[in-house]
């Protein structure tokens, strides 16, 4: 099958980024399409240059990914699946360079603190790069360099670098959750355990959020995420992003969403999708 007929999946970052790794794990049959920004990822799908978008939403160490919750409701896309990628950090260098030669490394500013214990023990200094996979690409072109880069092993494979040390992260549970998004919503039951994600804006009445949440408690629904964010820079217009366990056709979920409707100005389902086994 030629590339022009092979489905594509867009992600933010350079080839070899952890988002690229998420694409390879979740949709290995699709061609990854790198984009500079999250907005670019969304635009690639809306303009038909990719069928799916892979977007990170939260990390077990650093919390939610900035701007994503603001972008999702306006994206015109819907969540069809989720993926979990364990953040494994490798130290890589140009072919022929040995570990004892590496005295300085570059990586994204979020990645560096995650390997601080290893770097300090090895006496390696470091500096922040805009993108770890991009730093790997730059290093591959830097003839004679004995610097290193911290990134996922996929970056070393793509850019022809040697991995000198593996799994050097301080925490062995650091995981990023990604959402796979498509232009059309899929409401089919595609697993024993389903999740529903939606956004809503509560009415301006006393205890509106408390009342809005009551229906989920009384109907025995587990809400796994509730995030608030301001709308259009206003301190008074607040929207909420929520993940719940269940499907909108479940009787208890339907009752809870109906009750939520009484206390909201806006309620929109962003996606209905199977829970990833990585949830435990």
Secondary structure as UniProt FT lines:
FT   HELIX           3..5
FT   STRAND          8..12
FT   TURN            15..16
FT   HELIX           18..26
FT   TURN            28..29
FT   STRAND          31..35
FT   HELIX           38..46
FT   TURN            47..48
FT   STRAND          52..59
FT   TURN            60..62
FT   STRAND          63..64
FT   TURN            66..67
FT   HELIX           68..72
FT   TURN            73..74
FT   STRAND          78..86
FT   STRAND          90..93
FT   TURN            95..96
FT   HELIX           99..101
FT   STRAND          104..108
FT   HELIX           109..112
FT   HELIX           113..115
FT   HELIX           116..122
FT   STRAND          125..129
FT   HELIX           132..141
FT   TURN            143..144
FT   STRAND          148..151
FT   HELIX           153..159
FT   STRAND          162..165
FT   TURN            172..173
FT   STRAND          175..182
FT   STRAND          194..202
FT   TURN            206..207
FT   HELIX           208..218
FT   TURN            219..220
FT   STRAND          223..230
FT   TURN            232..233
FT   STRAND          238..245
FT   TURN            248..249
FT   HELIX           251..262
FT   STRAND          264..274
FT   HELIX           277..279
//
